[in-house]
Amino acid sequence: MASPATSDDYTETNVSLTFGSGTLGGTLAMPRGGKPFAAALLLAGSGPTDRNGNSLAMGVQPNTLKLLAEGLSPVGIATLRADKRGVAASRSALASEADITVQTYVADARAWAADLKRRTGFACVWLVGHSEGALIAELAAQDSSDICGMVLLSGSGRKLGHVMREQVDATPGNPPEIKKVVSNILESLEAGNIVANVPPVLQPLFRPSVQPYLISELALNPAAILSQMKIPALILQGDNDIQTSVADAQLLAAARRDATLKIFAGVNHVLKIAPLDRAANIAAYADPDLPLAPGIVDAVSAFIQAHRP
């Protein structure tokens, strides 16, 4: 364990967890004095995302999870955020991208949750999932006594295929023939079939090595999964999100009538204030210094405080 980094309100320590095929790396943030009232595992979204919520290879650096940890720790919530398997300090834990399915990340989340529970001494810990991490949180929390409850940030309420088709349709410059090819590829993957001949322009999205992962996720319905769960759930969504939408949040909330739904005006997918204009909205994804939207941290901490065991 590395020596802790400190601020006026909390300390951060690099931690590791040997699990599955290798060692995973993360950061434990503790309130100053080490006396939190709760502990939360922060789960990143899709793609090669690190512990801070960044995917530098894709030009995405909003620091969403880092900023969330920096906001929650000083108010009494210990947090643990980790590099996804195959990324940064967790890179050596993945031999091949083709080995990854949704259940790989679910197993990692459960292992980290148990580790956080052990480190902090709490009877259970919270899962805070961002974007695709919200789905991972739902799956990891199923039938687990280690989990107190969930916070779902910018999560989808629909199957991945619906979301991907919508995003391709909404991307400026995509010709109708590409949209049709994408739909056909998704239909094959939804049926559980690998697609051998993917056009070069679509290789980044549907490369052979990522298709097993897509197949594993395309079958999942986040709202249906949530409907079967009983633990406390906060659903938080920005209305300027161009990846998921208020309608997604409402679908999740409809599946769990006892869940808490909070919609934030002017907030985008990475929980920053940003306009709906696509270029300006996406620019916020690359600004690590832009703070989280006002009220985000307060909403998460208040919910955990109100529902702690």
Secondary structure as the mmCIF struct_conf table of DSSP 4:
data_model
#
loop_
_struct_conf.conf_type_id
_struct_conf.id
_struct_conf.beg_label_comp_id
_struct_conf.beg_label_asym_id
_struct_conf.beg_label_seq_id
_struct_conf.end_label_comp_id
_struct_conf.end_label_asym_id
_struct_conf.end_label_seq_id
HELX_LH_PP_P HELX_LH_PP_P1 ALA A 2 PRO A 4
STRN STRN1 ALA A 5 THR A 6
BEND BEND1 ASP A 8 ASP A 9
STRN STRN2 TYR A 10 PHE A 19
TURN_TY1_P TURN_TY1_P1 GLY A 20 SER A 21
STRN STRN3 GLY A 22 PRO A 31
TURN_TY1_P TURN_TY1_P2 ARG A 32 GLY A 33
BEND BEND2 GLY A 34 GLY A 34
BEND BEND3 PHE A 37 PHE A 37
STRN STRN4 ALA A 38 LEU A 43
BEND BEND4 SER A 46 PRO A 48
TURN_TY1_P TURN_TY1_P3 ARG A 51 ASN A 52
BEND BEND5 GLY A 53 GLY A 53
STRN STRN5 SER A 55 SER A 55
HELX_RH_3T_P HELX_RH_3T_P1 LEU A 56 MET A 58
TURN_TY1_P TURN_TY1_P4 GLY A 59 GLY A 59
STRN STRN6 VAL A 60 VAL A 60
HELX_RH_AL_P HELX_RH_AL_P1 THR A 64 LEU A 72
HELX_RH_3T_P HELX_RH_3T_P2 SER A 73 VAL A 75
TURN_TY1_P TURN_TY1_P5 GLY A 76 GLY A 76
STRN STRN7 ILE A 77 ALA A 82
HELX_LH_PP_P HELX_LH_PP_P2 ASP A 83 LYS A 84
TURN_TY1_P TURN_TY1_P6 ARG A 85 GLY A 86
BEND BEND6 VAL A 87 VAL A 87
HELX_RH_3T_P HELX_RH_3T_P3 ALA A 88 ALA A 93
BEND BEND7 ALA A 95 ALA A 95
HELX_RH_3T_P HELX_RH_3T_P4 GLU A 97 ASP A 99
HELX_RH_AL_P HELX_RH_AL_P2 VAL A 102 THR A 120
BEND BEND8 ALA A 123 ALA A 123
STRN STRN8 VAL A 125 HIS A 130
TURN_TY1_P TURN_TY1_P7 SER A 131 SER A 131
HELX_RH_AL_P HELX_RH_AL_P3 GLU A 132 ALA A 141
TURN_TY1_P TURN_TY1_P8 GLN A 142 ASP A 143
TURN_TY1_P TURN_TY1_P9 SER A 145 ASP A 146
STRN STRN9 ILE A 147 LEU A 153
BEND BEND9 SER A 154 SER A 154
BEND BEND10 GLY A 157 ARG A 158
HELX_RH_AL_P HELX_RH_AL_P4 LEU A 160 ALA A 170
BEND BEND11 THR A 171 THR A 171
TURN_TY1_P TURN_TY1_P10 PRO A 172 GLY A 173
HELX_RH_AL_P HELX_RH_AL_P5 PRO A 176 GLU A 190
TURN_TY1_P TURN_TY1_P11 ALA A 191 GLY A 192
BEND BEND12 ALA A 196 ALA A 196
HELX_RH_3T_P HELX_RH_3T_P5 PRO A 200 LEU A 202
HELX_RH_AL_P HELX_RH_AL_P6 GLN A 203 PHE A 206
HELX_RH_3T_P HELX_RH_3T_P6 PRO A 208 VAL A 210
HELX_RH_AL_P HELX_RH_AL_P7 GLN A 211 LEU A 218
TURN_TY1_P TURN_TY1_P12 ALA A 219 ALA A 219
HELX_RH_AL_P HELX_RH_AL_P8 PRO A 222 SER A 227
TURN_TY1_P TURN_TY1_P13 GLN A 228 GLN A 228
BEND BEND13 ILE A 231 ILE A 231
STRN STRN10 ALA A 233 GLY A 238
TURN_TY1_P TURN_TY1_P14 ASP A 239 ASN A 240
BEND BEND14 ILE A 242 THR A 244
HELX_RH_AL_P HELX_RH_AL_P9 VAL A 246 ALA A 255
TURN_TY1_P TURN_TY1_P15 ARG A 257 ASP A 258
BEND BEND15 ALA A 259 ALA A 259
STRN STRN11 THR A 260 PHE A 264
TURN_TY1_P TURN_TY1_P16 ALA A 265 GLY A 266
STRN STRN12 VAL A 267 VAL A 267
TURN_TY1_P TURN_TY1_P17 HIS A 269 VAL A 270
BEND BEND16 LEU A 271 LYS A 272
STRN STRN13 ILE A 273 ILE A 273
BEND BEND17 LEU A 276 ASP A 277
HELX_RH_AL_P HELX_RH_AL_P10 ARG A 278 ALA A 283
HELX_RH_3T_P HELX_RH_3T_P7 ALA A 284 ALA A 286
TURN_TY1_P TURN_TY1_P18 PRO A 288 ASP A 289
BEND BEND18 LEU A 290 LEU A 290
HELX_LH_PP_P HELX_LH_PP_P3 PRO A 291 ALA A 293
TURN_TY1_P TURN_TY1_P19 PRO A 294 GLY A 295
HELX_RH_AL_P HELX_RH_AL_P11 ILE A 296 HIS A 307
#
